[in-house]
């Protein structure tokens, strides 16, 4: 049911002996033309102030890639910023992108502040393209009701209703406070991503922070979100959890524990009651796990699973570590799935190998 076809690389520094350039945090979307564009972060280190979003393009279903350049010129900002923005191809032909950026007033300070367990201040931003991702609007700052930065680390989805939905947890403020609580924010746009509202929640459960949340739509109005469940009070990672909605995100279920000790994860709909999911396991038996899931009656039932990459990455479970220390441990992450056609799927993620940050792509066939 899950067949591994081939492994590919979307970005690798061609001259690491000349420049320190690492690729992290990819987001892929498929255009109506069949082209695939990848937005990913490039910088000289994992938390470098010069990290910014670049655009790469594939015209052969992800087998080869052409680096296009930066999404925008951030030199015009009043202070340096580290941004991360993910794309979504819309039915209109436009490409919408959403994400966030940390403002780096002190270039020597890391993103996660060890002294407070907070994060650098930041802004949620959106951008768009009318020509298939070749040119982009200057990112616009999204007005929010929450004082915290929303961790919109995945792309939005365009639902059958026409709404765009994005999900994210809340980064703590620089002083370590979290006035809105460890909740999951549902962001909604009714105008193709030009404006957003952040006044809905998809998750609020027992002091657990829903990091690295990813959302997909199955049948119209039937939504599923998977999270990296993190208990901030004890710096402890829990098994991935899922919540669902049957009314286009107006109300949400209580979370279901999947039993998978994964961190960042993602899922796509395969038709009927079937989902494919991918999980970054960093503890015992590390690697990227792809699972075929029967979600009948909105219950998580795994039919098959396959490790597609990463056992050699080694044990790197950051349980019990504050965020500032956790970031220094991670060697791969943010795995996602992009459905191409019929049974073919691209799995993609970042990894650090030989000291280099790469963007890897894996071609899979998943049949139900």
BELZI-V706250 format. One record per residue. RES is the residue in one letter. PSI is psi in whole degrees, -180 to 180 (999 if undefined). Layout:
[[RES:PSI] [RES:PSI]]
This chain:
[[X:-33] [X:115] [X:129] [X:125] [X:-51] [X:155] [X:139] [X:168] [X:123] [X:-30] [X:134] [X:132] [X:116] [X:-18] [X:66] [X:-19] [X:-9] [X:-44] [X:144] [X:102] [X:115] [X:144] [X:134] [X:164] [X:63] [X:152] [X:125] [X:147] [X:148] [X:126] [X:164] [X:-24] [X:-14] [X:-15] [X:153] [X:131] [X:145] [X:124] [X:128] [X:163] [X:134] [X:138] [X:175] [X:-9] [X:171] [X:-34] [X:31] [X:142] [X:-24] [X:9] [X:132] [X:166] [X:130] [X:161] [X:131] [X:157] [X:140] [X:134] [X:8] [X:43] [X:33] [X:5] [X:-40] [X:155] [X:144] [X:120] [X:121] [X:-37] [X:-170] [X:148] [X:-37] [X:167] [X:102] [X:0] [X:-17] [X:-8] [X:150] [X:-27] [X:160] [X:154] [X:146] [X:113] [X:160] [X:115] [X:136] [X:144] [X:157] [X:121] [X:126] [X:161] [X:-24] [X:-14] [X:-16] [X:156] [X:124] [X:144] [X:143] [X:152] [X:-145] [X:167] [X:140] [X:136] [X:122] [X:71] [X:-35] [X:103] [X:-11] [X:-9] [X:138] [X:169] [X:-47] [X:126] [X:111] [X:-36] [X:-30] [X:-14] [X:21] [X:-168] [X:159] [X:152] [X:157] [X:-177] [X:140] [X:138] [X:159] [X:153] [X:170] [X:162] [X:137] [X:0] [X:42] [X:29] [X:12] [X:-34] [X:143] [X:150] [X:154] [X:129] [X:134] [X:136] [X:129] [X:129] [X:132] [X:160] [X:-21] [X:135] [X:-26] [X:155] [X:135] [X:127] [X:73] [X:81] [X:-6] [X:170] [X:163] [X:169] [X:149] [X:115] [X:168] [X:-24] [X:-15] [X:-13] [X:148] [X:133] [X:137] [X:152] [X:152] [X:156] [X:-175] [X:126] [X:140] [X:152] [X:163] [X:-31] [X:4] [X:-1] [X:160] [X:72] [X:-28] [X:-13] [X:169] [X:64] [X:167] [X:124] [X:132] [X:119] [X:137] [X:136] [X:133] [X:9] [X:44] [X:28] [X:8] [X:-35] [X:154] [X:151] [X:146] [X:31] [X:15] [X:154] [X:145] [X:-10] [X:131] [X:93] [X:110] [X:43] [X:29] [X:132] [X:127] [X:71] [X:159] [X:43] [X:142] [X:142] [X:144] [X:158] [X:134] [X:-111] [X:163] [X:124] [X:-9] [X:106] [X:147] [X:135] [X:135] [X:142] [X:157] [X:106] [X:120] [X:125] [X:100] [X:-32] [X:-29] [X:3] [X:43] [X:136] [X:133] [X:175] [X:152] [X:141] [X:155] [X:147] [X:157] [X:160] [X:143] [X:9] [X:42] [X:30] [X:6] [X:-39] [X:156] [X:152] [X:168] [X:155] [X:148] [X:131] [X:120] [X:-18] [X:-2] [X:119] [X:59] [X:162] [X:-111] [X:140] [X:174] [X:161] [X:155] [X:154] [X:136] [X:-2] [X:151] [X:-130] [X:20] [X:138] [X:153] [X:136] [X:157] [X:140] [X:139] [X:107] [X:121] [X:-3] [X:-128] [X:139] [X:63] [X:161] [X:-179] [X:120] [X:127] [X:134] [X:140] [X:124] [X:132] [X:115] [X:31] [X:140] [X:26] [X:38] [X:141] [X:112] [X:115] [X:128] [X:-40] [X:152] [X:153] [X:134] [X:119] [X:-14] [X:149] [X:0] [X:-30] [X:-9] [X:-24] [X:164] [X:127] [X:40] [X:117] [X:24] [X:137] [X:-1] [X:140] [X:163] [X:-41] [X:-37] [X:-33] [X:-44] [X:-33] [X:-15] [X:-24] [X:137] [X:-9] [X:161] [X:-174] [X:54] [X:142] [X:167] [X:138] [X:120] [X:129] [X:-77] [X:145] [X:-111] [X:-1] [X:136] [X:141] [X:126] [X:139] [X:158] [X:174] [X:156] [X:153] [X:115] [X:128] [X:30] [X:3] [X:135] [X:118] [X:157] [X:115] [X:147] [X:139] [X:128] [X:128] [X:158] [X:125] [X:120] [X:142] [X:999]]
